[in-house]
Structure formats: C-alpha cells, structure tokens
Amino acid sequence: MSIQRSLLFKSLVAPFYRQNAALLCFVYYIMTLGVGRANGVGMLEYHYALIRGMLTAPSFLITVLALWLAYAIKCAQFIASSLHKPAFSFLYQLLLVEPKKVYRLLLQVQLMLLLPVLSYLIFVMGIGFHQHWYLPATLALLFNIILCVSGAGWYLYLLQRPGAVPLQVKWKWPSILKRKYYVSFLLRYVLEKGKMLFLVTKLYNCAALYLMLAGRDPSRHSDIRMMALFFSAGMLGHGILVHRLKELENKGMSFYRGLPVSISRRFAQYCLFYCCLFLPEVITIAARTPSCLLYEEAGFFIFFGFGILLLLNSLQLYNYPNLKSYLVNVTQLFFAVIIAMVCRQLYALSIIFFALAIILFFYRYYRFEPQQNPDLL
C-alpha cells in the first residue's frame, strides 16, 4: 500500500466508520438479528426475497436507490467537513501529486466508504443476472458506478479549491418557544446530529408497517404476531439512537441531573420526548385503522412500541463496558419478543416492558453515575 493511500485511509476512511458505527450496526441489526428464523425461512431466503422484490418492483428499486444515494451524500458530507478542518490541512499536500493519480486515490477512498453498499450489490448483480433481470440489475450497477465516480470527482474538487463550500444538508429545528424545555434539546439533537439514523430507522419501521398491513382484512386475519415481530425489530433498532442521546446527556447535559426537578417530572419529560419520536409510527398505524387494523390492535402496537422506547431509555441507566454489551441486551429483548410470540403472550409482554421501564427508571436514575468509556460511541 502506497504512503498516500495509507494516509487517506487512516485519515478519512477509518474515522468515518468509527463515527458512523452506530448507523451501520443498526442496518446490520435489521438485516440479520432483526429477522432470524422466526418467520419460517432462513436468512438466505429472506435476502433472496428482498433482492427479488427490489429487482421486480420499480417503486422498491427507487426506494433502495434513494437510500444508497442518501448514504453516498453522508459520505460526501463527512469528507467535505474533514477537509475543511485545520487538523486535516496536511491532506492538501496531495495537490503536489499528479491530479490523475490523486483522483485514483480518492476513487479508492470512495470505494472503501461505499463498501457496505457495494458488498450487497454483488449479490444483487448475481441474482439479477441469474434470473435474467438484466435491466434493473444493470441500472443498480450503473447507479453505484456514478456514485463512486462522481464522489471521487467531488473530493478532488474540494482539494483543488480549499475555500469551496462543502456539501451540507442542513436541518435546523426552529426556535418557536422562547423558553427552552429539556425535550427541545433532545429533539434538536435528533434532527440536527442524528437525522440520518433517525430517517433510516423511521423509513424501515413505517415502510414495514405500511407494507405488512397492505390488503389485510382484520375480520379474516386476526393473527398479528408476525407483524408485531417485525415491528418490535424496528422499535428495538431505536436503541442505537437512544444510546447516542444518552451519551449526549452524560457528556454535555450532565448539569441537569443536579437541578431541583422531581423524578416524576423527569420521567414525564422523557415520555413526552418519546411520544414525539414515536409520532411517525403512530401516524402510519392511524392511517391503516380501521381498514387494515382493529382499534384494539392499533392500540396494542402503539402501547407496545412506546413501552419499548421507554425500556430502551431506562436500560441506559447502566454503564456498559462497550457497545457490544449494550447491543447484547437489546438482542435479548428481541428474543423475549420471539418467545412471547410463540407462546401467544405479546399483550402480556407489552405490559411487562412498560412496567419494567418505569421500575428501572425510578430505581436507577439517582443511583446511576455515568462513566466515560472510550469504546462506547
């Protein structure tokens, strides 16, 4: 490996994956741990059905391409912001090298950044050409080639023009209220710093709900266990976002723990925040009620999802040695959902989750002492 390539990989690629490990862990979770064998098919059959739907349904293909584009934009934002930091000014020494060679190096950087997408593209191409779905498979390939080529060209443009404005997608939470509430600080963080993770989580959860309920006749199909399983996978996927919020509170808002605010009011503030965070799913469920969901079933989904969010928040009142330990607890909750689904006790589990969230919060809040662990993200 050349010195220039090694320098670029250590300066841009490695920090990108460290910063976005939470998002990538969530995607891995919903693509593997969130599926399992509870639906009666194996992992290979699930991904084959997913790729087949992508290559045979134009709307699904457009959605996947949009997600890939959003990921590429996130990569471009990271590179652009890094190049504009004084600590990375040494990278501009690459301008002393021939532009064609610099472009090839930046193309390798882009390929490494898009590695999760390109790895899955290999399977998409293989299945697409094997099943003679040449047009959508070729379209997916060309789209990724454009992302790689244009991304490397954009990075070269930024290197050659240090004063250029970096590519940014700004999403600011408007200051409507003069008085700042604790909930508003959490919402501002989600919409400004965690917007990509928020969008991916909500897109998966709302799309899964909407598609699973499409065409369902509640008078003929009363079993909602499989829908509850996938719904719980999406809700537990919020654990990454909840974890990052708690890191924000522990590092930048620790003063709040010393304010004279009753614990009941603190819990009510978290309830209000997670109500706001849960709003997209509530709207999706309401849109499918009563045509595809009975009111009782809709109430269960709302109560179940809200209880999971509160429980994830209460679990953050423990110190974890690393991110893996925290994700193990989240996975155990999913296994509990699977057991309850098999035993037909999902309603009882929703009550247990909600009660456990309240008990843990009131028991652990003042006993919890945040510890700064470098392994946590």
C-alpha positions as CSV (number, residue, x, y, z in Angstrom):
1,M,0.0,0.0,0.0
2,S,1.4,3.4,-1.0
3,I,2.0,6.1,1.6
4,Q,-0.6,8.4,0.1
5,R,-3.3,5.6,0.1
6,S,-2.4,4.6,3.6
7,L,-2.6,8.2,4.7
8,L,-6.0,8.8,3.1
9,F,-7.4,5.6,4.6
10,K,-6.3,6.3,8.1
11,S,-7.3,10.0,7.9
12,L,-10.7,9.6,6.2
13,V,-12.0,6.0,5.9
14,A,-11.2,4.8,9.4
15,P,-12.7,7.9,11.2
16,F,-15.8,7.6,9.0
17,Y,-16.5,4.1,10.1
18,R,-15.8,4.9,13.8
19,Q,-18.2,7.9,13.7
20,N,-21.0,6.0,11.9
21,A,-20.6,2.7,13.6
22,A,-23.9,3.1,15.3
23,L,-25.8,3.6,12.0
24,L,-24.0,0.6,10.4
25,C,-24.8,-1.5,13.5
26,F,-28.4,-0.7,13.2
27,V,-28.5,-1.6,9.5
28,Y,-26.8,-4.9,10.3
29,Y,-29.3,-5.4,13.1
30,I,-32.4,-5.0,10.9
31,M,-30.8,-7.1,8.1
32,T,-29.7,-10.0,10.3
33,L,-30.6,-10.1,14.0
34,G,-33.9,-8.4,13.4
35,V,-35.0,-11.2,11.0
36,G,-33.7,-14.5,12.3
37,R,-35.7,-17.7,11.6
38,A,-38.9,-16.7,13.4
39,N,-40.7,-16.1,10.1
40,G,-40.2,-19.7,9.0
41,V,-37.5,-19.1,6.4
42,G,-33.7,-18.8,6.7
43,M,-31.6,-15.7,6.3
44,L,-30.7,-16.6,2.7
45,E,-34.3,-17.0,1.7
46,Y,-35.1,-13.7,3.3
47,H,-32.4,-11.8,1.4
48,Y,-33.3,-13.5,-1.8
49,A,-36.9,-12.4,-1.4
50,L,-35.6,-8.9,-0.6
51,I,-33.4,-8.7,-3.7
52,R,-36.2,-10.2,-5.9
53,G,-38.6,-7.6,-4.7
54,M,-36.0,-4.9,-5.4
55,L,-35.4,-6.1,-9.0
56,T,-39.0,-6.7,-9.9
57,A,-40.8,-3.8,-8.2
58,P,-39.8,-0.4,-9.7
59,S,-41.1,1.5,-6.6
60,F,-39.0,-0.7,-4.3
61,L,-35.9,-0.3,-6.6
62,I,-36.3,3.5,-6.5
63,T,-36.5,3.4,-2.7
64,V,-33.3,1.4,-2.4
65,L,-31.5,3.7,-4.9
66,A,-32.7,6.7,-2.8
67,L,-31.2,5.0,0.3
68,W,-27.9,4.4,-1.4
69,L,-27.9,8.0,-2.6
70,A,-28.5,9.2,1.0
71,Y,-25.6,7.1,2.2
72,A,-23.3,8.5,-0.5
73,I,-24.3,12.0,0.4
74,K,-23.5,11.2,4.0
75,C,-20.0,10.0,2.9
76,A,-19.5,13.2,0.9
77,Q,-20.6,15.4,3.9
78,F,-18.1,13.6,6.1
79,I,-15.2,14.0,3.6
80,A,-16.1,17.7,2.9
81,S,-16.3,18.6,6.6
82,S,-13.0,16.7,7.3
83,L,-11.1,18.6,4.6
84,H,-12.3,21.9,6.0
85,K,-10.8,21.2,9.4
86,P,-7.4,22.6,10.3
87,A,-6.3,19.2,11.6
88,F,-6.6,17.7,8.0
89,S,-4.8,20.5,6.2
90,F,-1.8,18.2,5.6
91,L,-4.0,16.4,3.0
92,Y,-3.7,19.4,0.7
93,Q,-0.1,18.3,0.1
94,L,-1.6,15.8,-2.3
95,L,-2.0,18.7,-4.7
96,L,1.7,18.3,-5.4
97,V,0.9,14.9,-7.0
98,E,-0.4,14.5,-10.5
99,P,-4.3,15.1,-10.5
100,K,-5.0,11.8,-12.2
101,K,-3.1,9.9,-9.5
102,V,-4.9,11.8,-6.8
103,Y,-8.3,11.0,-8.4
104,R,-7.4,7.3,-8.4
105,L,-6.5,7.5,-4.8
106,L,-9.8,9.3,-3.9
107,L,-11.7,6.8,-6.0
108,Q,-10.3,4.1,-3.8
109,V,-11.4,6.1,-0.7
110,Q,-14.9,6.3,-2.2
111,L,-14.9,2.6,-2.9
112,M,-14.0,1.9,0.7
113,L,-16.6,4.2,2.1
114,L,-19.3,2.6,-0.1
115,L,-18.1,-0.9,0.8
116,P,-21.3,-1.9,2.6
117,V,-23.4,-1.0,-0.4
118,L,-21.0,-2.5,-2.9
119,S,-20.8,-5.7,-1.0
120,Y,-24.6,-6.1,-1.1
121,L,-24.5,-5.1,-4.8
122,I,-22.5,-8.2,-5.6
123,F,-25.4,-10.4,-4.5
124,V,-27.9,-8.2,-6.3
125,M,-26.0,-8.5,-9.5
126,G,-25.6,-12.2,-9.2
127,I,-29.2,-12.9,-8.5
128,G,-30.3,-10.4,-11.1
129,F,-28.3,-11.9,-14.0
130,H,-29.1,-15.4,-12.9
131,Q,-32.8,-14.7,-13.0
132,H,-32.5,-12.7,-16.3
133,W,-33.5,-9.4,-14.6
134,Y,-30.9,-7.6,-16.7
135,L,-32.4,-4.1,-16.8
136,P,-32.9,-3.4,-13.1
137,A,-29.6,-5.2,-12.2
138,T,-27.7,-3.1,-14.7
139,L,-29.4,0.0,-13.5
140,A,-28.3,-0.7,-9.9
141,L,-24.7,-1.3,-11.2
142,L,-24.6,1.9,-13.2
143,F,-26.1,3.9,-10.3
144,N,-23.3,2.8,-8.0
145,I,-20.6,3.5,-10.6
146,I,-22.0,7.0,-10.9
147,L,-21.9,7.4,-7.1
148,C,-18.2,6.2,-7.0
149,V,-17.0,8.3,-9.9
150,S,-18.9,11.5,-9.0
151,G,-17.9,11.2,-5.4
152,A,-14.2,10.9,-6.1
153,G,-14.5,13.9,-8.5
154,W,-16.2,15.9,-5.8
155,Y,-13.4,15.2,-3.3
156,L,-10.8,16.2,-5.9
157,Y,-12.7,19.4,-6.5
158,L,-12.7,20.2,-2.8
159,L,-8.9,19.5,-2.6
160,Q,-8.2,21.8,-5.5
161,R,-10.5,24.6,-4.1
162,P,-9.9,24.8,-0.3
163,G,-12.4,27.7,0.0
164,A,-15.3,25.9,-1.6
165,V,-18.4,25.4,0.4
166,P,-18.8,21.8,1.4
167,L,-21.8,19.8,0.6
168,Q,-24.2,20.0,3.5
169,V,-27.8,19.1,4.2
170,K,-28.8,21.4,7.0
171,W,-31.9,20.6,9.1
172,K,-32.4,23.1,11.8
173,W,-35.0,22.8,14.5
174,P,-36.8,26.2,14.5
175,S,-36.9,28.2,17.8
176,I,-40.6,28.6,18.2
177,L,-40.7,28.8,22.0
178,K,-38.8,31.5,23.9
179,R,-38.4,29.2,26.9
180,K,-36.2,26.2,26.2
181,Y,-37.5,22.9,27.6
182,Y,-35.4,19.8,28.1
183,V,-37.4,17.9,25.5
184,S,-36.5,20.6,22.9
185,F,-32.7,20.0,23.4
186,L,-33.2,16.2,22.7
187,L,-35.3,16.9,19.7
188,R,-32.8,19.4,18.3
189,Y,-30.0,16.8,18.6
190,V,-32.1,14.2,16.8
191,L,-33.0,16.5,13.9
192,E,-29.6,18.1,13.6
193,K,-27.0,15.5,14.6
194,G,-28.8,12.2,14.2
195,K,-31.0,12.9,11.3
196,M,-29.6,10.1,9.0
197,L,-30.0,7.5,11.7
198,F,-33.5,8.9,12.5
199,L,-34.6,8.8,8.8
200,V,-33.3,5.2,8.3
201,T,-35.0,4.0,11.4
202,K,-38.3,5.6,10.6
203,L,-38.2,4.6,7.0
204,Y,-37.7,1.0,7.9
205,N,-40.3,0.9,10.6
206,C,-43.0,2.9,8.8
207,A,-42.4,1.1,5.5
208,A,-42.6,-2.3,7.2
209,L,-45.8,-1.4,9.0
210,Y,-47.4,0.0,5.9
211,L,-46.5,-2.9,3.6
212,M,-47.3,-5.6,6.1
213,L,-50.8,-4.1,6.6
214,A,-51.5,-3.5,3.0
215,G,-54.5,-5.5,1.9
216,R,-55.1,-7.1,5.3
217,D,-58.6,-7.9,6.3
218,P,-58.8,-7.8,10.1
219,S,-62.1,-9.8,10.1
220,R,-60.4,-12.7,8.3
221,H,-56.8,-12.5,9.6
222,S,-56.7,-12.0,13.3
223,D,-53.1,-13.1,13.9
224,I,-50.8,-10.1,14.3
225,R,-47.8,-11.9,15.8
226,M,-45.6,-11.8,12.7
227,M,-46.3,-8.1,12.2
228,A,-45.5,-7.5,15.9
229,L,-42.2,-9.3,15.4
230,F,-41.0,-7.1,12.6
231,F,-42.4,-4.0,14.3
232,S,-40.5,-4.8,17.5
233,A,-37.3,-5.2,15.4
234,G,-37.7,-1.7,14.2
235,M,-38.5,-0.3,17.6
236,L,-35.5,-2.0,19.2
237,G,-33.5,-0.6,16.4
238,H,-34.1,2.8,18.1
239,G,-31.7,1.6,20.7
240,I,-28.7,3.0,18.8
241,L,-30.4,6.4,18.6
242,V,-31.3,6.2,22.3
243,H,-27.8,5.3,23.2
244,R,-26.4,8.3,21.3
245,L,-28.9,10.6,23.1
246,K,-27.8,9.3,26.5
247,E,-24.2,9.9,25.5
248,L,-25.2,13.5,24.8
249,E,-26.8,13.8,28.2
250,N,-23.9,12.2,30.0
251,K,-21.3,14.4,28.3
252,G,-23.0,17.7,27.5
253,M,-26.0,17.9,29.7
254,S,-24.9,16.3,33.0
255,F,-25.8,19.5,34.9
256,Y,-29.5,18.6,34.5
257,R,-29.1,15.8,37.0
258,G,-28.3,18.3,39.8
259,L,-31.3,20.6,39.2
260,P,-34.2,20.5,41.6
261,V,-36.6,18.6,39.4
262,S,-38.7,15.8,40.8
263,I,-38.1,12.3,39.3
264,S,-41.7,12.1,38.3
265,R,-41.3,15.2,36.2
266,R,-38.1,13.9,34.7
267,F,-39.9,10.7,33.7
268,A,-42.8,12.7,32.2
269,Q,-40.3,14.7,30.1
270,Y,-38.9,11.5,28.7
271,C,-42.4,10.3,28.0
272,L,-43.1,13.5,26.1
273,F,-39.9,13.2,24.1
274,Y,-40.5,9.6,23.1
275,C,-44.1,10.5,22.1
276,C,-42.7,12.9,19.7
277,L,-40.1,10.4,18.5
278,F,-42.8,7.8,18.1
279,L,-45.1,10.1,16.1
280,P,-44.3,8.7,12.6
281,E,-45.3,5.2,13.6
282,V,-48.5,6.5,15.2
283,I,-49.5,8.3,12.0
284,T,-48.8,5.2,10.0
285,I,-50.8,3.0,12.3
286,A,-53.7,5.5,12.3
287,A,-53.7,5.6,8.5
288,R,-54.2,1.8,8.4
289,T,-57.0,1.9,11.1
290,P,-59.7,0.6,10.9
291,S,-59.4,-0.7,7.3
292,C,-56.4,-3.0,8.0
293,L,-56.2,-2.9,11.8
294,L,-58.8,-3.1,14.5
295,Y,-58.8,-0.3,17.1
296,E,-57.7,-2.9,19.7
297,E,-54.8,-4.0,17.5
298,A,-53.8,-0.4,16.8
299,G,-53.8,0.4,20.5
300,F,-51.6,-2.6,21.1
301,F,-49.0,-1.6,18.5
302,I,-48.9,1.9,19.9
303,F,-48.6,0.8,23.6
304,F,-46.1,-1.9,22.7
305,G,-43.8,0.4,20.7
306,F,-44.0,3.2,23.3
307,G,-43.1,0.7,26.0
308,I,-40.1,-0.5,24.1
309,L,-38.8,3.1,23.7
310,L,-39.2,3.8,27.4
311,L,-37.5,0.5,28.3
312,L,-34.5,1.3,26.0
313,N,-34.2,4.6,27.7
314,S,-34.2,3.0,31.2
315,L,-31.6,0.5,30.1
316,Q,-29.3,3.4,29.5
317,L,-29.1,4.0,33.3
318,Y,-26.5,1.2,33.4
319,N,-22.8,1.5,32.4
320,Y,-21.7,-0.8,29.7
321,P,-18.1,-1.7,29.1
322,N,-18.6,-1.4,25.3
323,L,-21.2,-1.0,22.6
324,K,-21.3,-4.8,22.1
325,S,-22.5,-5.4,25.6
326,Y,-25.3,-2.9,25.2
327,L,-26.4,-4.5,21.9
328,V,-26.4,-7.9,23.5
329,N,-29.1,-6.6,25.9
330,V,-31.1,-5.2,23.0
331,T,-30.9,-8.5,21.2
332,Q,-32.1,-10.3,24.4
333,L,-35.2,-8.1,24.4
334,F,-35.8,-9.3,20.8
335,F,-35.5,-12.9,21.9
336,A,-38.1,-12.2,24.6
337,V,-40.4,-10.9,21.9
338,I,-39.9,-14.1,19.9
339,I,-40.7,-16.3,22.9
340,A,-43.8,-14.2,23.7
341,M,-44.9,-14.5,20.1
342,V,-44.5,-18.3,20.1
343,C,-46.4,-18.5,23.5
344,R,-49.0,-16.0,22.2
345,Q,-48.3,-13.7,25.1
346,L,-47.4,-10.4,23.3
347,Y,-50.1,-8.4,25.1
348,A,-48.6,-9.6,28.5
349,L,-45.1,-8.8,27.3
350,S,-46.1,-5.2,26.3
351,I,-47.4,-4.7,29.9
352,I,-44.2,-6.2,31.3
353,F,-42.0,-4.0,29.1
354,F,-43.9,-0.8,30.1
355,A,-43.8,-1.7,33.8
356,L,-40.2,-2.7,33.7
357,A,-39.3,0.7,32.1
358,I,-41.0,2.6,34.9
359,I,-39.5,0.5,37.7
360,L,-35.9,0.7,36.2
361,F,-36.1,4.4,35.7
362,F,-37.3,5.3,39.2
363,Y,-34.9,2.8,40.8
364,R,-31.7,3.6,38.7
365,Y,-31.9,7.3,37.9
366,Y,-30.2,8.6,41.1
367,R,-28.1,5.5,41.5
368,F,-26.6,5.9,38.0
369,E,-23.1,7.5,37.8
370,P,-22.0,8.0,34.1
371,Q,-18.6,6.6,33.2
372,Q,-16.7,7.7,30.2
373,N,-15.9,4.6,28.2
374,P,-13.8,5.1,25.1
375,D,-15.3,2.0,23.5
376,L,-18.8,3.5,23.5
377,L,-19.8,5.6,20.6
